[in-house]
Amino acid sequence: MFTVYVLYSLTATRYYIGVTSDVAGRLRRHNSSHKGFTGKASDWQLVYTEIYEEKSEAMKRERELKSWKSRSCLEALISSAGS
């Protein structure tokens, strides 16, 4: 199983989209001090997930979400999952 996930940081006021087979472990690594995009903040929270059987499907969906380049579309997706 592979998970497409969206994180949000209140400090950075940014979203991050990724794929993993271990969401909890990946979130811990995002919140640890390191170089890279998510290393700038340590308050990343999981706000959205989608689960796929195949890694290729998950990576395709990740690319799709990243191609939106629209915060409002991403926020609409997140809120629709909560309703």
C-alpha positions in Angstrom: 0.0 0.0 0.0 1.2 3.5 -0.9 -0.2 6.7 0.4 -0.3 10.1 -1.3 -0.3 12.6 1.5 -0.6 16.4 2.0 1.0 18.1 4.9 0.5 21.6 6.1 2.7 23.8 8.3 1.2 26.7 10.2 4.6 28.3 10.7 5.5 28.2 7.0 1.8 28.6 5.8 2.7 26.0 3.1 1.5 22.7 1.8 3.7 19.7 0.9 2.6 16.8 -1.3 4.4 13.4 -1.2 4.1 9.6 -1.5 5.2 7.0 1.0 4.5 3.5 2.3 5.0 4.6 5.9 3.1 7.8 6.7 3.9 8.0 10.4 7.6 7.5 9.8 7.7 10.0 7.0 5.9 12.6 9.0 8.5 12.2 11.8 11.3 12.7 9.2 9.5 15.8 7.8 9.3 17.3 11.3 13.0 16.6 12.1 15.7 19.2 11.5 17.1 18.6 8.0 17.9 20.3 4.7 15.2 20.6 2.2 11.8 22.1 1.8 10.1 20.6 4.9 13.2 21.2 7.0 12.3 24.9 7.3 9.5 24.1 9.8 8.9 21.5 12.4 5.1 21.7 12.8 4.0 19.7 9.7 0.5 18.1 10.1 -1.1 15.5 8.0 -4.2 17.0 6.4 -5.1 14.7 3.6 -4.4 11.1 2.4 -5.3 8.8 -0.5 -4.3 5.1 -0.5 -3.2 3.1 -3.6 -2.2 -0.5 -4.1 0.5 0.3 -6.7 3.3 2.7 -6.3 3.0 3.8 -9.9 -0.7 4.8 -9.3 0.3 6.8 -6.2 3.1 8.6 -8.0 0.8 9.4 -10.9 -1.7 11.0 -8.4 1.1 12.9 -6.6 2.2 14.4 -9.9 -1.4 15.3 -10.7 -1.8 17.1 -7.4 1.5 18.9 -7.8 0.6 20.0 -11.3 -2.4 21.9 -10.1 -0.1 24.6 -8.7 -3.2 26.0 -7.1 -3.6 26.4 -3.3 -7.4 26.9 -3.6 -7.8 23.6 -5.6 -5.8 21.8 -3.0 -7.7 23.3 -0.1 -11.0 22.4 -1.9 -9.9 18.8 -2.1 -8.9 18.7 1.6 -12.2 20.2 2.7 -14.2 17.9 0.5 -12.6 14.9 2.3 -13.6 16.3 5.6 -17.3 16.6 4.8 
